[in-house]
Amino acid sequence: MTTTAVPVSAAVPTAPAAPRPKRNGRLRTVLLGLPVPLLFLLLWHLGREGKWELPFGIRMGFLPYPADVAGGLVNYVAGTRDNAFSSLLWEDLPASALRVFSGFALATAIAVPLGVLMGRSTTINALFDPMINLFRPIPATAWVPLVALLIGYGDQASIFLITLSAFFPIVLGTISGARQVPERLLEAARMLGTSGAGTLLRVVLPAAAPAIVNGMRVGLGLSWVILVLSETTGVSTGLGSTIFLARDVVQTDQIVVGMICIAVAGFLSDRLLMGVFRVLFRDRPLIK
């Protein structure tokens, strides 16, 4: 009796090859993002040229031309002109970034532990919820006179305002995430003998991570939003203080330059925050 050898390739089915990622996917994303900014710049130039008057009393004749803003930005970065804003970015940006990240870090250090406790304990929630919801609607502008009296002027007052603004979205996001932790995870932790504090650290905090990240991203964005206001409290350097200086000397192009720098800094800091979380939580779904 003879047997016929079966080729290995025929006996063992091979897995289908994984689809190759589209190489032009990133390029397509970039190209799709170009038309709207280009149209915005075109309308901006035409509106300035024609001195359009828009709803809400917006008079575009007082805006600088986009080309003037570009020239002001180059001067702010590289010092191409001999004026007060020449190469000033390298003094303003580190000072503002230090204030933003200091306030944001302090807000996170307070809001995340408090939010986890409030989300899992009805007693702690009853203690702190009324005060949080009472202070949350107060705008940062209303705090400025009181902060000037209590703290004074300078970096401490600026960091306090940033901390206050970032605190509320972070604590609310953390409370929401802690409350949404599946009960079966907590039961499994208790069955394995995990203590109450261990459950909060090893179960609740990781499970609530996506909601916490959401709250931190909103808080970080608000930190940059409130930066301009916080830098009116007697600080001499910073993106916000330069914007007010430009207003005082009627340099509208430099005002827009400061706005652009804050926008870029806020975007990059958000990407940095997400990069840190992707390293820390490689196997957990986070906001992209």
DAFEN-V982368 format. One record per residue. N is the residue number from 1. SS is DSSP state (a for helix, b for strand, c for the rest). PHI is phi in whole degrees, -180 to 180 (* if undefined). PSI is psi in radians with two decimals (none if undefined). Layout:
BEGIN
[[N,SS,PHI,PSI] [N,SS,PHI,PSI]]
END
This chain:
BEGIN
[[1,c,*,2.22] [2,c,-107,2.60] [3,c,-117,2.61] [4,c,-104,2.16] [5,c,-69,2.36] [6,c,-101,2.20] [7,c,-58,2.47] [8,a,-59,-0.69] [9,a,-63,-0.49] [10,a,-84,-0.50] [11,a,-79,-0.65] [12,c,-109,1.95] [13,c,-66,2.37] [14,c,-87,2.54] [15,c,-71,2.51] [16,c,-63,2.48] [17,c,-64,2.43] [18,c,-66,2.42] [19,c,-63,2.36] [20,c,-74,2.39] [21,c,-64,2.51] [22,c,-68,2.14] [23,c,-69,-0.48] [24,c,-92,0.15] [25,a,-63,-0.81] [26,a,-67,-0.72] [27,a,-62,-0.71] [28,a,-63,-0.71] [29,a,-62,-0.75] [30,a,-64,-0.78] [31,a,-65,-0.63] [32,a,-69,-0.44] [33,c,-84,-0.10] [34,a,-84,-0.70] [35,a,-58,-0.76] [36,a,-65,-0.83] [37,a,-62,-0.68] [38,a,-66,-0.70] [39,a,-65,-0.69] [40,a,-60,-0.79] [41,a,-65,-0.68] [42,a,-64,-0.81] [43,a,-65,-0.64] [44,a,-60,-0.85] [45,a,-63,-0.80] [46,a,-65,-0.71] [47,a,-65,-0.69] [48,a,-68,-0.71] [49,a,-65,-0.75] [50,a,-90,0.00] [51,c,52,0.92] [52,c,-65,2.61] [53,b,-116,2.05] [54,b,-102,2.96] [55,a,-56,2.81] [56,a,67,0.32] [57,a,75,0.38] [58,b,-77,2.07] [59,b,-109,1.82] [60,a,-72,-0.21] [61,a,-65,-0.33] [62,a,-90,-0.11] [63,c,-78,2.66] [64,c,-78,2.81] [65,c,-72,2.60] [66,a,-55,-0.62] [67,a,-65,-0.63] [68,a,-67,-0.67] [69,a,-65,-0.73] [70,a,-61,-0.73] [71,a,-66,-0.69] [72,a,-65,-0.64] [73,a,-66,-0.74] [74,a,-63,-0.72] [75,a,-66,-0.69] [76,a,-64,-0.55] [77,a,-90,-0.86] [78,a,-110,-0.12] [79,c,70,0.95] [80,c,-88,-0.15] [81,c,-126,2.81] [82,c,-101,1.43] [83,c,-146,-3.06] [84,c,-69,-0.31] [85,c,-101,0.08] [86,c,-66,2.12] [87,c,56,0.41] [88,c,-77,-0.28] [89,a,-57,-0.66] [90,a,-74,-0.17] [91,a,-97,-0.71] [92,a,-72,-0.79] [93,a,-64,-0.85] [94,a,-61,-0.68] [95,a,-64,-0.79] [96,a,-68,-0.74] [97,a,-63,-0.67] [98,a,-63,-0.73] [99,a,-66,-0.76] [100,a,-63,-0.87] [101,a,-71,-0.52] [102,a,-66,-0.85] [103,a,-64,-0.71] [104,a,-66,-0.74] [105,a,-64,-0.72] [106,a,-66,-0.74] [107,a,-62,-0.72] [108,a,-65,-0.75] [109,a,-63,-0.52] [110,a,-89,-0.75] [111,a,-74,-0.67] [112,a,-68,-0.91] [113,a,-60,-0.72] [114,a,-66,-0.71] [115,a,-65,-0.68] [116,a,-63,-0.78] [117,a,-66,-0.72] [118,a,-68,-0.59] [119,a,-72,-0.45] [120,a,-108,-0.21] [121,c,-124,2.07] [122,a,-67,-0.55] [123,a,-67,-0.86] [124,a,-66,-0.65] [125,a,-63,-0.72] [126,a,-65,-0.53] [127,a,-72,-0.76] [128,a,-101,-0.41] [129,a,-59,-0.77] [130,a,-60,-0.74] [131,a,-67,-0.72] [132,a,-63,-0.79] [133,a,-75,-0.31] [134,a,-77,-0.73] [135,a,-84,-0.39] [136,c,-59,-0.69] [137,c,-75,-0.16] [138,c,-72,2.11] [139,c,-70,2.71] [140,a,-63,-0.53] [141,a,-61,-0.57] [142,a,-72,-0.38] [143,a,-81,-0.37] [144,a,-57,-0.86] [145,a,-62,-0.70] [146,a,-67,-0.72] [147,a,-63,-0.66] [148,a,-62,-0.63] [149,a,-76,-0.70] [150,a,-83,-0.73] [151,c,-106,-0.59] [152,c,101,-2.70] [153,c,-116,2.67] [154,c,123,-2.86] [155,a,-63,-0.67] [156,a,-63,-0.74] [157,a,-65,-0.71] [158,a,-64,-0.80] [159,a,-65,-0.65] [160,a,-61,-0.80] [161,a,-64,-0.68] [162,a,-67,-0.76] [163,a,-60,-0.79] [164,a,-62,-0.72] [165,a,-71,-0.64] [166,a,-79,-0.41] [167,a,-62,-0.81] [168,a,-67,-0.83] [169,a,-64,-0.57] [170,a,-69,-0.80] [171,a,-67,-0.65] [172,a,-69,-0.70] [173,a,-64,-0.69] [174,a,-68,-0.73] [175,a,-59,-0.81] [176,a,-61,-0.77] [177,a,-66,-0.70] [178,a,-67,-0.59] [179,a,-74,-0.39] [180,c,-92,0.10] [181,c,-66,2.23] [182,c,-58,2.39] [183,a,-65,-0.51] [184,a,-65,-0.54] [185,a,-67,-0.70] [186,a,-68,-0.68] [187,a,-65,-0.71] [188,a,-64,-0.69] [189,a,-65,-0.70] [190,a,-67,-0.65] [191,a,-65,-0.53] [192,c,-85,0.05] [193,c,83,0.34] [194,c,-73,2.37] [195,c,-72,2.99] [196,a,-61,-0.81] [197,a,-66,-0.66] [198,a,-65,-0.61] [199,a,-65,-0.72] [200,a,-64,-0.72] [201,a,-78,-0.70] [202,a,-97,-0.33] [203,a,-117,-1.02] [204,a,-66,-0.86] [205,a,-61,-0.83] [206,a,-65,-0.68] [207,a,-68,-0.53] [208,c,-88,0.05] [209,a,-55,-0.78] [210,a,-60,-0.73] [211,a,-69,-0.64] [212,a,-65,-0.73] [213,a,-62,-0.73] [214,a,-57,-0.86] [215,a,-63,-0.66] [216,a,-69,-0.63] [217,a,-65,-0.73] [218,a,-65,-0.74] [219,a,-63,-0.70] [220,a,-66,-0.72] [221,a,-62,-0.73] [222,a,-66,-0.51] [223,a,-61,-0.73] [224,a,-73,-0.57] [225,a,-63,-0.74] [226,c,-84,-0.07] [227,a,-58,-0.80] [228,a,-60,-0.78] [229,a,-65,-0.73] [230,a,-67,-0.46] [231,c,-89,0.18] [232,c,-88,-0.01] [233,c,-92,0.79] [234,c,84,0.35] [235,c,-93,2.54] [236,c,-96,-0.34] [237,c,-128,2.67] [238,c,139,2.76] [239,a,-62,-0.70] [240,a,-68,-0.76] [241,a,-65,-0.59] [242,a,-69,-0.62] [243,a,-61,-0.75] [244,a,-70,-0.58] [245,a,-63,-0.74] [246,a,-64,-0.62] [247,a,-64,-0.74] [248,a,-65,-0.58] [249,c,-100,0.20] [250,c,56,0.84] [251,c,-106,1.44] [252,a,-65,-0.55] [253,a,-64,-0.64] [254,a,-73,-0.51] [255,a,-61,-0.81] [256,a,-67,-0.64] [257,a,-59,-0.79] [258,a,-62,-0.69] [259,a,-63,-0.74] [260,a,-64,-0.74] [261,a,-64,-0.69] [262,a,-65,-0.71] [263,a,-62,-0.80] [264,a,-67,-0.74] [265,a,-64,-0.70] [266,a,-65,-0.71] [267,a,-64,-0.81] [268,a,-66,-0.66] [269,a,-68,-0.60] [270,a,-65,-0.74] [271,a,-64,-0.67] [272,a,-64,-0.76] [273,a,-60,-0.78] [274,a,-67,-0.61] [275,a,-64,-0.70] [276,a,-63,-0.75] [277,a,-69,-0.57] [278,a,-67,-0.55] [279,a,-72,-0.73] [280,a,-73,-0.63] [281,c,-122,1.17] [282,c,-62,-0.62] [283,c,-101,0.23] [284,c,-117,2.46] [285,c,-73,2.20] [286,c,-124,2.97] [287,c,-68,2.30] [288,c,-87,none]]
END
